Amino acid sequence: MKKISTAATKQSKNFSEQKLTIGLDLGDRSSWYCLLDEVGEVRVEKKLSTTPKAMREVFGSLPRCRIALETGMHSPWVSRALSEVGHEVIVAHTRAVRLIGESRKKDDRLDARTLARLARIDPQLLCPVKHRSAKAQVDLTLIRGRAGLVRARTALVNTARGLAKSYGERLRGCNVRNMNPEKAEGLSPELQSALEPLLAGIESLSERIREYNEGIEKLAQDSYPQVALLKQVKGVGTLIALTFLLTLEDAQRFRKSRDVGCYLGLQPGRRNSGQSEPQMHISKEGDPYLRTLLVQGAQHILGPFGADSDLRRWGLKLAERGGKNGKKRAIIATARKLAVLLHHLWVSGEVYEPLHNSQQSPLAIAA
């Protein structure tokens, strides 16, 4: 690493007056970078370790550059580290850079060169994304950890139920939150013995999930007072509200609240050509976990226990005229409207009125 650092120091003297562009292809253990001068000539192509120390040694001695890298496992901390040493960092959307993703010559060195050339010509070609701050990332890790335990618990519960059914018996009770060795009391002795460790593991996971729930509630109360604004909507709890805030992080990044639906992939795709305007599925871009939570919130709003509101009435009316898959379409459309509503409450700080539109209608008719 000392040799790389020395070379970078010598290069910085030669490049101090030039506008430099760097493409950085991140790998798990090592990464390639390509440095272009202001006329587009390759000046340096080297490999470095994917560690904070190596990043600071190599790029900290260079003058201010434009550095392009793709989204990935390491891109959040790398982008923050490069910004801290004074560089302009562009994080490219991986799926948008087809010159790299669909290239027949897949090579880290060539990928770094392609990134550098695209960033030098027009950064907008990379469809740049903005990573969240370190605090938001670590707070969101609490939620992601809980989600991982929930998925593991669901898989174990399905395993236990499947094993019991294949033996011609059934576990007592179906609530995954209360699954424990006692649920196997009605089973045959040999099956109880086989499933007892599995059910004990499920019970332990449920306890860890409860600890996560308490931590999420405390985090919301201590650091994110905006959660109370979003929880005004019946069907939105602390988990959905806090995940929404941490995923978007900056409410002002959207010019209109309506843009949030597109950002989260809840907007139908579009492929219009000539007179053809096919009906397409939603794009499913953006954060999949937040999209899942919003769909769950929409299911509660349209379900039998949902409180009366403009959003519920609109969703149910849409489901009635939707045909065979009307209910599914209505849930997705309600989730999209829910995202827009939550962003509006976040930005405006207004008190939520569930029947605001319905109360205005008679007045409009009378006028």
TAZI-V691037 format. One record per helix or strand. SS is the DSSP state (alpha for helix, beta for strand). FROM is the first residue (numbers start at 0). TO is the last residue. If there is no record, write none. Layout:
ss,from,to
SS,FROM,TO
SS,FROM,TO
//
This chain:
ss,from,to
alpha,1,14
beta,20,24
beta,29,35
beta,41,48
alpha,51,58
beta,65,69
alpha,74,83
beta,87,91
alpha,93,95
alpha,97,100
alpha,107,120
alpha,122,125
beta,127,128
alpha,133,165
alpha,175,177
alpha,180,183
alpha,188,222
alpha,226,229
alpha,237,247
alpha,250,252
alpha,258,262
beta,267,267
beta,272,272
beta,275,275
beta,281,281
alpha,287,301
alpha,309,319
alpha,325,347
alpha,355,365
//
